[in-house]
Amino acid sequence: MKRNRRRFLRDASLTALGSRLKVREASTQDPGSMVVIDPKPLFEISPHLYMQFMEPLGTTDGSVEAAWDYEADNWRKDLIDLVKNLSPG
């Protein structure tokens, strides 16, 4: 059977609609089996936790690569001045 775009879109739409109805049907049957996520923060997150992301964490991404001064073989001074206030000490 040859598929065409119109038939594919029709079938995909019906499949999506059917799966959505199944989810609704399942959620109305047993309310105890639902997972509810409350987006309200429970506590304040320390800004010091984000300091670990200044390291490559096992891989080197572009931001770490761009922060290195290859001529001086050290971190760029402007970057150090910018993140100095993030130091926990």
mmCIF file as gemmi writes it, N, C-alpha and C atoms, coordinates in Angstrom:
data_model
loop_
_atom_site.group_PDB
_atom_site.id
_atom_site.type_symbol
_atom_site.label_atom_id
_atom_site.label_alt_id
_atom_site.label_comp_id
_atom_site.label_asym_id
_atom_site.label_entity_id
_atom_site.label_seq_id
_atom_site.pdbx_PDB_ins_code
_atom_site.Cartn_x
_atom_site.Cartn_y
_atom_site.Cartn_z
_atom_site.occupancy
_atom_site.B_iso_or_equiv
_atom_site.pdbx_formal_charge
_atom_site.auth_seq_id
_atom_site.auth_asym_id
_atom_site.pdbx_PDB_model_num
ATOM 1 N N . MET Axp A 1 ? 0.849 -1.172 0 1 0 ? 1 A 1
ATOM 2 C CA . MET Axp A 1 ? 0 0 0 1 0 ? 1 A 1
ATOM 3 C C . MET Axp A 1 ? 0.897 1.237 0 1 0 ? 1 A 1
ATOM 4 N N . LYS Axp A 2 ? 0.672 2.115 -0.944 1 0 ? 2 A 1
ATOM 5 C CA . LYS Axp A 2 ? 1.472 3.325 -1.057 1 0 ? 2 A 1
ATOM 6 C C . LYS Axp A 2 ? 0.935 4.388 -0.102 1 0 ? 2 A 1
ATOM 7 N N . ARG Axp A 3 ? 1.85 5.018 0.645 1 0 ? 3 A 1
ATOM 8 C CA . ARG Axp A 3 ? 1.461 6.069 1.583 1 0 ? 3 A 1
ATOM 9 C C . ARG Axp A 3 ? 1.586 7.419 0.903 1 0 ? 3 A 1
ATOM 10 N N . ASN Axp A 4 ? 0.643 8.274 1.156 1 0 ? 4 A 1
ATOM 11 C CA . ASN Axp A 4 ? 0.793 9.646 0.697 1 0 ? 4 A 1
ATOM 12 C C . ASN Axp A 4 ? 0.706 10.572 1.905 1 0 ? 4 A 1
ATOM 13 N N . ARG Axp A 5 ? 1.009 11.808 1.686 1 0 ? 5 A 1
ATOM 14 C CA . ARG Axp A 5 ? 1.096 12.757 2.797 1 0 ? 5 A 1
ATOM 15 C C . ARG Axp A 5 ? -0.254 12.931 3.49 1 0 ? 5 A 1
ATOM 16 N N . ARG Axp A 6 ? -1.293 13.029 2.722 1 0 ? 6 A 1
ATOM 17 C CA . ARG Axp A 6 ? -2.625 13.245 3.296 1 0 ? 6 A 1
ATOM 18 C C . ARG Axp A 6 ? -3.038 12.08 4.202 1 0 ? 6 A 1
ATOM 19 N N . ARG Axp A 7 ? -2.798 10.864 3.743 1 0 ? 7 A 1
ATOM 20 C CA . ARG Axp A 7 ? -3.146 9.686 4.544 1 0 ? 7 A 1
ATOM 21 C C . ARG Axp A 7 ? -2.281 9.625 5.806 1 0 ? 7 A 1
ATOM 22 N N . PHE Axp A 8 ? -0.991 9.953 5.662 1 0 ? 8 A 1
ATOM 23 C CA . PHE Axp A 8 ? -0.1 9.948 6.82 1 0 ? 8 A 1
ATOM 24 C C . PHE Axp A 8 ? -0.572 10.945 7.871 1 0 ? 8 A 1
ATOM 25 N N . LEU Axp A 9 ? -0.903 12.178 7.441 1 0 ? 9 A 1
ATOM 26 C CA . LEU Axp A 9 ? -1.359 13.192 8.394 1 0 ? 9 A 1
ATOM 27 C C . LEU Axp A 9 ? -2.661 12.771 9.071 1 0 ? 9 A 1
ATOM 28 N N . ARG Axp A 10 ? -3.557 12.159 8.322 1 0 ? 10 A 1
ATOM 29 C CA . ARG Axp A 10 ? -4.811 11.689 8.909 1 0 ? 10 A 1
ATOM 30 C C . ARG Axp A 10 ? -4.546 10.62 9.964 1 0 ? 10 A 1
ATOM 31 N N . ASP Axp A 11 ? -3.722 9.646 9.607 1 0 ? 11 A 1
ATOM 32 C CA . ASP Axp A 11 ? -3.424 8.553 10.537 1 0 ? 11 A 1
ATOM 33 C C . ASP Axp A 11 ? -2.673 9.05 11.767 1 0 ? 11 A 1
ATOM 34 N N . ALA Axp A 12 ? -1.726 9.955 11.557 1 0 ? 12 A 1
ATOM 35 C CA . ALA Axp A 12 ? -0.958 10.49 12.686 1 0 ? 12 A 1
ATOM 36 C C . ALA Axp A 12 ? -1.859 11.288 13.616 1 0 ? 12 A 1
ATOM 37 N N . SER Axp A 13 ? -2.779 12.06 13.048 1 0 ? 13 A 1
ATOM 38 C CA . SER Axp A 13 ? -3.711 12.841 13.87 1 0 ? 13 A 1
ATOM 39 C C . SER Axp A 13 ? -4.611 11.932 14.689 1 0 ? 13 A 1
ATOM 40 N N . LEU Axp A 14 ? -5.117 10.885 14.062 1 0 ? 14 A 1
ATOM 41 C CA . LEU Axp A 14 ? -5.978 9.948 14.785 1 0 ? 14 A 1
ATOM 42 C C . LEU Axp A 14 ? -5.215 9.216 15.883 1 0 ? 14 A 1
ATOM 43 N N . THR Axp A 15 ? -3.967 8.872 15.607 1 0 ? 15 A 1
ATOM 44 C CA . THR Axp A 15 ? -3.14 8.204 16.617 1 0 ? 15 A 1
ATOM 45 C C . THR Axp A 15 ? -2.888 9.127 17.801 1 0 ? 15 A 1
ATOM 46 N N . ALA Axp A 16 ? -2.561 10.386 17.512 1 0 ? 16 A 1
ATOM 47 C CA . ALA Axp A 16 ? -2.31 11.35 18.587 1 0 ? 16 A 1
ATOM 48 C C . ALA Axp A 16 ? -3.57 11.579 19.408 1 0 ? 16 A 1
ATOM 49 N N . LEU Axp A 17 ? -4.698 11.717 18.741 1 0 ? 17 A 1
ATOM 50 C CA . LEU Axp A 17 ? -5.962 11.913 19.44 1 0 ? 17 A 1
ATOM 51 C C . LEU Axp A 17 ? -6.3 10.699 20.299 1 0 ? 17 A 1
ATOM 52 N N . GLY Axp A 18 ? -6.099 9.512 19.749 1 0 ? 18 A 1
ATOM 53 C CA . GLY Axp A 18 ? -6.384 8.294 20.498 1 0 ? 18 A 1
ATOM 54 C C . GLY Axp A 18 ? -5.521 8.16 21.735 1 0 ? 18 A 1
ATOM 55 N N . SER Axp A 19 ? -4.242 8.491 21.613 1 0 ? 19 A 1
ATOM 56 C CA . SER Axp A 19 ? -3.361 8.383 22.778 1 0 ? 19 A 1
ATOM 57 C C . SER Axp A 19 ? -3.732 9.419 23.826 1 0 ? 19 A 1
ATOM 58 N N . ARG Axp A 20 ? -4.181 10.585 23.394 1 0 ? 20 A 1
ATOM 59 C CA . ARG Axp A 20 ? -4.591 11.615 24.347 1 0 ? 20 A 1
ATOM 60 C C . ARG Axp A 20 ? -5.852 11.178 25.097 1 0 ? 20 A 1
ATOM 61 N N . LEU Axp A 21 ? -6.775 10.568 24.394 1 0 ? 21 A 1
ATOM 62 C CA . LEU Axp A 21 ? -7.985 10.077 25.047 1 0 ? 21 A 1
ATOM 63 C C . LEU Axp A 21 ? -7.663 8.962 26.03 1 0 ? 21 A 1
ATOM 64 N N . LYS Axp A 22 ? -6.699 8.103 25.697 1 0 ? 22 A 1
ATOM 65 C CA . LYS Axp A 22 ? -6.296 7.027 26.605 1 0 ? 22 A 1
ATOM 66 C C . LYS Axp A 22 ? -5.727 7.605 27.897 1 0 ? 22 A 1
ATOM 67 N N . VAL Axp A 23 ? -4.932 8.68 27.78 1 0 ? 23 A 1
ATOM 68 C CA . VAL Axp A 23 ? -4.348 9.299 28.975 1 0 ? 23 A 1
ATOM 69 C C . VAL Axp A 23 ? -5.446 9.87 29.846 1 0 ? 23 A 1
ATOM 70 N N . ARG Axp A 24 ? -6.4 10.561 29.238 1 0 ? 24 A 1
ATOM 71 C CA . ARG Axp A 24 ? -7.516 11.103 30.012 1 0 ? 24 A 1
ATOM 72 C C . ARG Axp A 24 ? -8.31 9.99 30.688 1 0 ? 24 A 1
ATOM 73 N N . GLU Axp A 25 ? -8.565 8.941 29.947 1 0 ? 25 A 1
ATOM 74 C CA . GLU Axp A 25 ? -9.326 7.815 30.477 1 0 ? 25 A 1
ATOM 75 C C . GLU Axp A 25 ? -8.593 7.188 31.659 1 0 ? 25 A 1
ATOM 76 N N . ALA Axp A 26 ? -7.292 7.011 31.534 1 0 ? 26 A 1
ATOM 77 C CA . ALA Axp A 26 ? -6.505 6.408 32.608 1 0 ? 26 A 1
ATOM 78 C C . ALA Axp A 26 ? -6.46 7.318 33.827 1 0 ? 26 A 1
ATOM 79 N N . SER Axp A 27 ? -6.393 8.631 33.609 1 0 ? 27 A 1
ATOM 80 C CA . SER Axp A 27 ? -6.276 9.539 34.745 1 0 ? 27 A 1
ATOM 81 C C . SER Axp A 27 ? -7.597 9.688 35.489 1 0 ? 27 A 1
ATOM 82 N N . THR Axp A 28 ? -8.726 9.451 34.827 1 0 ? 28 A 1
ATOM 83 C CA . THR Axp A 28 ? -10.012 9.559 35.515 1 0 ? 28 A 1
ATOM 84 C C . THR Axp A 28 ? -10.367 8.289 36.272 1 0 ? 28 A 1
ATOM 85 N N . GLN Axp A 29 ? -9.726 7.184 35.973 1 0 ? 29 A 1
ATOM 86 C CA . GLN Axp A 29 ? -10.069 5.924 36.623 1 0 ? 29 A 1
ATOM 87 C C . GLN Axp A 29 ? -9.531 5.842 38.047 1 0 ? 29 A 1
ATOM 88 N N . ASP Axp A 30 ? -8.273 6.176 38.257 1 0 ? 30 A 1
ATOM 89 C CA . ASP Axp A 30 ? -7.658 6.01 39.566 1 0 ? 30 A 1
ATOM 90 C C . ASP Axp A 30 ? -6.863 7.264 39.926 1 0 ? 30 A 1
ATOM 91 N N . PRO Axp A 31 ? -7.464 8.198 40.671 1 0 ? 31 A 1
ATOM 92 C CA . PRO Axp A 31 ? -6.748 9.438 40.99 1 0 ? 31 A 1
ATOM 93 C C . PRO Axp A 31 ? -5.525 9.214 41.882 1 0 ? 31 A 1
ATOM 94 N N . GLY Axp A 32 ? -5.441 8.084 42.56 1 0 ? 32 A 1
ATOM 95 C CA . GLY Axp A 32 ? -4.284 7.808 43.408 1 0 ? 32 A 1
ATOM 96 C C . GLY Axp A 32 ? -3.029 7.465 42.627 1 0 ? 32 A 1
ATOM 97 N N . SER Axp A 33 ? -3.176 7.154 41.348 1 0 ? 33 A 1
ATOM 98 C CA . SER Axp A 33 ? -2.015 6.774 40.546 1 0 ? 33 A 1
ATOM 99 C C . SER Axp A 33 ? -1.41 7.954 39.791 1 0 ? 33 A 1
ATOM 100 N N . MET Axp A 34 ? -1.932 9.146 39.99 1 0 ? 34 A 1
ATOM 101 C CA . MET Axp A 34 ? -1.416 10.324 39.287 1 0 ? 34 A 1
ATOM 102 C C . MET Axp A 34 ? -0.223 10.916 40.03 1 0 ? 34 A 1
ATOM 103 N N . VAL Axp A 35 ? 0.707 11.473 39.275 1 0 ? 35 A 1
ATOM 104 C CA . VAL Axp A 35 ? 1.844 12.186 39.843 1 0 ? 35 A 1
ATOM 105 C C . VAL Axp A 35 ? 1.581 13.671 39.666 1 0 ? 35 A 1
ATOM 106 N N . VAL Axp A 36 ? 1.59 14.414 40.76 1 0 ? 36 A 1
ATOM 107 C CA . VAL Axp A 36 ? 1.356 15.851 40.712 1 0 ? 36 A 1
ATOM 108 C C . VAL Axp A 36 ? 2.648 16.551 41.105 1 0 ? 36 A 1
ATOM 109 N N . ILE Axp A 37 ? 3.096 17.468 40.263 1 0 ? 37 A 1
ATOM 110 C CA . ILE Axp A 37 ? 4.33 18.205 40.527 1 0 ? 37 A 1
ATOM 111 C C . ILE Axp A 37 ? 3.971 19.627 40.919 1 0 ? 37 A 1
ATOM 112 N N . ASP Axp A 38 ? 4.405 20.032 42.091 1 0 ? 38 A 1
ATOM 113 C CA . ASP Axp A 38 ? 4.168 21.391 42.575 1 0 ? 38 A 1
ATOM 114 C C . ASP Axp A 38 ? 5.393 22.234 42.235 1 0 ? 38 A 1
ATOM 115 N N . PRO Axp A 39 ? 5.267 23.231 41.353 1 0 ? 39 A 1
ATOM 116 C CA . PRO Axp A 39 ? 6.432 24.017 40.942 1 0 ? 39 A 1
ATOM 117 C C . PRO Axp A 39 ? 6.876 25.055 41.971 1 0 ? 39 A 1
ATOM 118 N N . LYS Axp A 40 ? 6.135 25.207 43.061 1 0 ? 40 A 1
ATOM 119 C CA . LYS Axp A 40 ? 6.48 26.206 44.067 1 0 ? 40 A 1
ATOM 120 C C . LYS Axp A 40 ? 7.785 25.811 44.759 1 0 ? 40 A 1
ATOM 121 N N . PRO Axp A 41 ? 8.769 26.735 44.826 1 0 ? 41 A 1
ATOM 122 C CA . PRO Axp A 41 ? 10.031 26.401 45.499 1 0 ? 41 A 1
ATOM 123 C C . PRO Axp A 41 ? 9.811 26.168 46.994 1 0 ? 41 A 1
ATOM 124 N N . LEU Axp A 42 ? 10.497 25.185 47.53 1 0 ? 42 A 1
ATOM 125 C CA . LEU Axp A 42 ? 10.37 24.872 48.95 1 0 ? 42 A 1
ATOM 126 C C . LEU Axp A 42 ? 11.438 25.559 49.791 1 0 ? 42 A 1
ATOM 127 N N . PHE Axp A 43 ? 12.565 25.913 49.163 1 0 ? 43 A 1
ATOM 128 C CA . PHE Axp A 43 ? 13.651 26.556 49.885 1 0 ? 43 A 1
ATOM 129 C C . PHE Axp A 43 ? 14.507 27.336 48.901 1 0 ? 43 A 1
ATOM 130 N N . GLU Axp A 44 ? 15.325 28.214 49.431 1 0 ? 44 A 1
ATOM 131 C CA . GLU Axp A 44 ? 16.207 29.025 48.597 1 0 ? 44 A 1
ATOM 132 C C . GLU Axp A 44 ? 17.455 28.219 48.236 1 0 ? 44 A 1
ATOM 133 N N . ILE Axp A 45 ? 17.871 28.298 46.987 1 0 ? 45 A 1
ATOM 134 C CA . ILE Axp A 45 ? 19.066 27.589 46.529 1 0 ? 45 A 1
ATOM 135 C C . ILE Axp A 45 ? 20.27 28.509 46.678 1 0 ? 45 A 1
ATOM 136 N N . SER Axp A 46 ? 21.307 28.004 47.288 1 0 ? 46 A 1
ATOM 137 C CA . SER Axp A 46 ? 22.521 28.784 47.498 1 0 ? 46 A 1
ATOM 138 C C . SER Axp A 46 ? 23.193 29.101 46.17 1 0 ? 46 A 1
ATOM 139 N N . PRO Axp A 47 ? 23.655 30.34 45.976 1 0 ? 47 A 1
ATOM 140 C CA . PRO Axp A 47 ? 24.371 30.675 44.739 1 0 ? 47 A 1
ATOM 141 C C . PRO Axp A 47 ? 25.721 29.974 44.649 1 0 ? 47 A 1
ATOM 142 N N . HIS Axp A 48 ? 26.212 29.444 45.758 1 0 ? 48 A 1
ATOM 143 C CA . HIS Axp A 48 ? 27.511 28.767 45.752 1 0 ? 48 A 1
ATOM 144 C C . HIS Axp A 48 ? 27.441 27.401 45.058 1 0 ? 48 A 1
ATOM 145 N N . LEU Axp A 49 ? 26.241 26.849 44.914 1 0 ? 49 A 1
ATOM 146 C CA . LEU Axp A 49 ? 26.105 25.564 44.23 1 0 ? 49 A 1
ATOM 147 C C . LEU Axp A 49 ? 26.457 25.662 42.756 1 0 ? 49 A 1
ATOM 148 N N . TYR Axp A 50 ? 26.281 26.831 42.177 1 0 ? 50 A 1
ATOM 149 C CA . TYR Axp A 50 ? 26.527 26.99 40.748 1 0 ? 50 A 1
ATOM 150 C C . TYR Axp A 50 ? 28.008 27.107 40.424 1 0 ? 50 A 1
ATOM 151 N N . MET Axp A 51 ? 28.854 27.258 41.412 1 0 ? 51 A 1
ATOM 152 C CA . MET Axp A 51 ? 30.291 27.394 41.192 1 0 ? 51 A 1
ATOM 153 C C . MET Axp A 51 ? 30.861 26.154 40.516 1 0 ? 51 A 1
ATOM 154 N N . GLN Axp A 52 ? 30.289 24.981 40.774 1 0 ? 52 A 1
ATOM 155 C CA . GLN Axp A 52 ? 30.813 23.753 40.177 1 0 ? 52 A 1
ATOM 156 C C . GLN Axp A 52 ? 30.7 23.766 38.664 1 0 ? 52 A 1
ATOM 157 N N . PHE Axp A 53 ? 29.796 24.548 38.115 1 0 ? 53 A 1
ATOM 158 C CA . PHE Axp A 53 ? 29.621 24.567 36.668 1 0 ? 53 A 1
ATOM 159 C C . PHE Axp A 53 ? 30.639 25.458 35.97 1 0 ? 53 A 1
ATOM 160 N N . MET Axp A 54 ? 31.554 26.048 36.709 1 0 ? 54 A 1
ATOM 161 C CA . MET Axp A 54 ? 32.658 26.78 36.106 1 0 ? 54 A 1
ATOM 162 C C . MET Axp A 54 ? 33.737 25.8 35.671 1 0 ? 54 A 1
ATOM 163 N N . GLU Axp A 55 ? 33.646 24.569 36.126 1 0 ? 55 A 1
ATOM 164 C CA . GLU Axp A 55 ? 34.581 23.523 35.717 1 0 ? 55 A 1
ATOM 165 C C . GLU Axp A 55 ? 33.995 22.768 34.535 1 0 ? 55 A 1
ATOM 166 N N . PRO Axp A 56 ? 34.816 22.082 33.768 1 0 ? 56 A 1
ATOM 167 C CA . PRO Axp A 56 ? 34.282 21.35 32.624 1 0 ? 56 A 1
ATOM 168 C C . PRO Axp A 56 ? 33.451 20.123 32.991 1 0 ? 56 A 1
ATOM 169 N N . LEU Axp A 57 ? 33.554 19.603 34.208 1 0 ? 57 A 1
ATOM 170 C CA . LEU Axp A 57 ? 32.789 18.439 34.649 1 0 ? 57 A 1
ATOM 171 C C . LEU Axp A 57 ? 32.92 17.248 33.701 1 0 ? 57 A 1
ATOM 172 N N . GLY Axp A 58 ? 34.141 16.935 33.336 1 0 ? 58 A 1
ATOM 173 C CA . GLY Axp A 58 ? 34.383 15.763 32.515 1 0 ? 58 A 1
ATOM 174 C C . GLY Axp A 58 ? 34.36 16.017 31.023 1 0 ? 58 A 1
ATOM 175 N N . THR Axp A 59 ? 33.948 17.175 30.63 1 0 ? 59 A 1
ATOM 176 C CA . THR Axp A 59 ? 33.938 17.528 29.206 1 0 ? 59 A 1
ATOM 177 C C . THR Axp A 59 ? 34.214 19.013 29.071 1 0 ? 59 A 1
ATOM 178 N N . THR Axp A 60 ? 34.828 19.396 28.012 1 0 ? 60 A 1
ATOM 179 C CA . THR Axp A 60 ? 35.13 20.808 27.809 1 0 ? 60 A 1
ATOM 180 C C . THR Axp A 60 ? 34.106 21.391 26.855 1 0 ? 60 A 1
ATOM 181 N N . ASP Axp A 61 ? 33.356 22.363 27.341 1 0 ? 61 A 1
ATOM 182 C CA . ASP Axp A 61 ? 32.399 23.015 26.448 1 0 ? 61 A 1
ATOM 183 C C . ASP Axp A 61 ? 32.961 24.36 25.989 1 0 ? 61 A 1
ATOM 184 N N . GLY Axp A 62 ? 32.253 25.04 25.14 1 0 ? 62 A 1
ATOM 185 C CA . GLY Axp A 62 ? 32.735 26.274 24.534 1 0 ? 62 A 1
ATOM 186 C C . GLY Axp A 62 ? 32.995 27.388 25.522 1 0 ? 62 A 1
ATOM 187 N N . SER Axp A 63 ? 32.192 27.477 26.595 1 0 ? 63 A 1
ATOM 188 C CA . SER Axp A 63 ? 32.381 28.571 27.543 1 0 ? 63 A 1
ATOM 189 C C . SER Axp A 63 ? 33.688 28.409 28.311 1 0 ? 63 A 1
ATOM 190 N N . VAL Axp A 64 ? 34.042 27.186 28.663 1 0 ? 64 A 1
ATOM 191 C CA . VAL Axp A 64 ? 35.309 26.958 29.359 1 0 ? 64 A 1
ATOM 192 C C . VAL Axp A 64 ? 36.468 27.211 28.406 1 0 ? 64 A 1
ATOM 193 N N . GLU Axp A 65 ? 36.307 26.757 27.183 1 0 ? 65 A 1
ATOM 194 C CA . GLU Axp A 65 ? 37.349 26.957 26.175 1 0 ? 65 A 1
ATOM 195 C C . GLU Axp A 65 ? 37.576 28.442 25.92 1 0 ? 65 A 1
ATOM 196 N N . ALA Axp A 66 ? 36.508 29.228 25.87 1 0 ? 66 A 1
ATOM 197 C CA . ALA Axp A 66 ? 36.623 30.662 25.597 1 0 ? 66 A 1
ATOM 198 C C . ALA Axp A 66 ? 37.181 31.432 26.786 1 0 ? 66 A 1
ATOM 199 N N . ALA Axp A 67 ? 37.13 30.849 27.988 1 0 ? 67 A 1
ATOM 200 C CA . ALA Axp A 67 ? 37.608 31.546 29.176 1 0 ? 67 A 1
ATOM 201 C C . ALA Axp A 67 ? 39.109 31.368 29.394 1 0 ? 67 A 1
ATOM 202 N N . TRP Axp A 68 ? 39.768 30.544 28.604 1 0 ? 68 A 1
ATOM 203 C CA . TRP Axp A 68 ? 41.196 30.276 28.776 1 0 ? 68 A 1
ATOM 204 C C . TRP Axp A 68 ? 42.009 31.188 27.867 1 0 ? 68 A 1
ATOM 205 N N . ASP Axp A 69 ? 43.024 31.825 28.434 1 0 ? 69 A 1
ATOM 206 C CA . ASP Axp A 69 ? 43.926 32.679 27.657 1 0 ? 69 A 1
ATOM 207 C C . ASP Axp A 69 ? 45.126 31.831 27.251 1 0 ? 69 A 1
ATOM 208 N N . TYR Axp A 70 ? 45.198 31.462 25.994 1 0 ? 70 A 1
ATOM 209 C CA . TYR Axp A 70 ? 46.249 30.564 25.523 1 0 ? 70 A 1
ATOM 210 C C . TYR Axp A 70 ? 47.617 31.238 25.485 1 0 ? 70 A 1
ATOM 211 N N . GLU Axp A 71 ? 47.664 32.543 25.273 1 0 ? 71 A 1
ATOM 212 C CA . GLU Axp A 71 ? 48.954 33.239 25.249 1 0 ? 71 A 1
ATOM 213 C C . GLU Axp A 71 ? 49.58 33.292 26.638 1 0 ? 71 A 1
ATOM 214 N N . ALA Axp A 72 ? 48.753 33.537 27.67 1 0 ? 72 A 1
ATOM 215 C CA . ALA Axp A 72 ? 49.257 33.614 29.042 1 0 ? 72 A 1
ATOM 216 C C . ALA Axp A 72 ? 49.242 32.247 29.721 1 0 ? 72 A 1
ATOM 217 N N . ASP Axp A 73 ? 48.611 31.239 29.093 1 0 ? 73 A 1
ATOM 218 C CA . ASP Axp A 73 ? 48.458 29.905 29.657 1 0 ? 73 A 1
ATOM 219 C C . ASP Axp A 73 ? 47.814 29.962 31.047 1 0 ? 73 A 1
ATOM 220 N N . ASN Axp A 74 ? 46.718 30.712 31.11 1 0 ? 74 A 1
ATOM 221 C CA . ASN Axp A 74 ? 46.003 30.908 32.363 1 0 ? 74 A 1
ATOM 222 C C . ASN Axp A 74 ? 44.574 31.351 32.039 1 0 ? 74 A 1
ATOM 223 N N . TRP Axp A 75 ? 43.731 31.422 33.089 1 0 ? 75 A 1
ATOM 224 C CA . TRP Axp A 75 ? 42.374 31.916 32.893 1 0 ? 75 A 1
ATOM 225 C C . TRP Axp A 75 ? 42.413 33.388 32.513 1 0 ? 75 A 1
ATOM 226 N N . ARG Axp A 76 ? 41.461 33.82 31.692 1 0 ? 76 A 1
ATOM 227 C CA . ARG Axp A 76 ? 41.391 35.232 31.314 1 0 ? 76 A 1
ATOM 228 C C . ARG Axp A 76 ? 41.106 36.073 32.546 1 0 ? 76 A 1
ATOM 229 N N . LYS Axp A 77 ? 41.835 37.187 32.7 1 0 ? 77 A 1
ATOM 230 C CA . LYS Axp A 77 ? 41.7 38.044 33.881 1 0 ? 77 A 1
ATOM 231 C C . LYS Axp A 77 ? 40.295 38.638 33.974 1 0 ? 77 A 1
ATOM 232 N N . ASP Axp A 78 ? 39.708 39.035 32.853 1 0 ? 78 A 1
ATOM 233 C CA . ASP Axp A 78 ? 38.368 39.618 32.903 1 0 ? 78 A 1
ATOM 234 C C . ASP Axp A 78 ? 37.328 38.608 33.401 1 0 ? 78 A 1
ATOM 235 N N . LEU Axp A 79 ? 37.519 37.336 33.092 1 0 ? 79 A 1
ATOM 236 C CA . LEU Axp A 79 ? 36.611 36.31 33.587 1 0 ? 79 A 1
ATOM 237 C C . LEU Axp A 79 ? 36.781 36.128 35.096 1 0 ? 79 A 1
ATOM 238 N N . ILE Axp A 80 ? 38.018 36.081 35.543 1 0 ? 80 A 1
ATOM 239 C CA . ILE Axp A 80 ? 38.283 35.924 36.979 1 0 ? 80 A 1
ATOM 240 C C . ILE Axp A 80 ? 37.68 37.08 37.754 1 0 ? 80 A 1
ATOM 241 N N . ASP Axp A 81 ? 37.837 38.305 37.248 1 0 ? 81 A 1
ATOM 242 C CA . ASP Axp A 81 ? 37.256 39.471 37.921 1 0 ? 81 A 1
ATOM 243 C C . ASP Axp A 81 ? 35.728 39.398 37.941 1 0 ? 81 A 1
ATOM 244 N N . LEU Axp A 82 ? 35.158 38.855 36.889 1 0 ? 82 A 1
ATOM 245 C CA . LEU Axp A 82 ? 33.708 38.767 36.784 1 0 ? 82 A 1
ATOM 246 C C . LEU Axp A 82 ? 33.117 37.754 37.765 1 0 ? 82 A 1
ATOM 247 N N . VAL Axp A 83 ? 33.775 36.606 37.956 1 0 ? 83 A 1
ATOM 248 C CA . VAL Axp A 83 ? 33.217 35.547 38.805 1 0 ? 83 A 1
ATOM 249 C C . VAL Axp A 83 ? 33.827 35.506 40.207 1 0 ? 83 A 1
ATOM 250 N N . LYS Axp A 84 ? 34.68 36.44 40.518 1 0 ? 84 A 1
ATOM 251 C CA . LYS Axp A 84 ? 35.345 36.439 41.825 1 0 ? 84 A 1
ATOM 252 C C . LYS Axp A 84 ? 34.341 36.51 42.973 1 0 ? 84 A 1
ATOM 253 N N . ASN Axp A 85 ? 33.253 37.26 42.789 1 0 ? 85 A 1
ATOM 254 C CA . ASN Axp A 85 ? 32.274 37.394 43.878 1 0 ? 85 A 1
ATOM 255 C C . ASN Axp A 85 ? 31.46 36.116 44.1 1 0 ? 85 A 1
ATOM 256 N N . LEU Axp A 86 ? 31.596 35.116 43.229 1 0 ? 86 A 1
ATOM 257 C CA . LEU Axp A 86 ? 30.914 33.837 43.422 1 0 ? 86 A 1
ATOM 258 C C . LEU Axp A 86 ? 31.66 32.912 44.378 1 0 ? 86 A 1
ATOM 259 N N . SER Axp A 87 ? 32.869 33.285 44.726 1 0 ? 87 A 1
ATOM 260 C CA . SER Axp A 87 ? 33.686 32.449 45.605 1 0 ? 87 A 1
ATOM 261 C C . SER Axp A 87 ? 33.042 32.331 46.982 1 0 ? 87 A 1
ATOM 262 N N . PRO Axp A 88 ? 32.95 31.123 47.528 1 0 ? 88 A 1
ATOM 263 C CA . PRO Axp A 88 ? 32.334 30.964 48.847 1 0 ? 88 A 1
ATOM 264 C C . PRO Axp A 88 ? 33.188 31.513 49.981 1 0 ? 88 A 1
ATOM 265 N N . GLY Axp A 89 ? 34.464 31.765 49.73 1 0 ? 89 A 1
ATOM 266 C CA . GLY Axp A 89 ? 35.345 32.202 50.807 1 0 ? 89 A 1
ATOM 267 C C . GLY Axp A 89 ? 35.653 33.586 50.858 1 0 ? 89 A 1
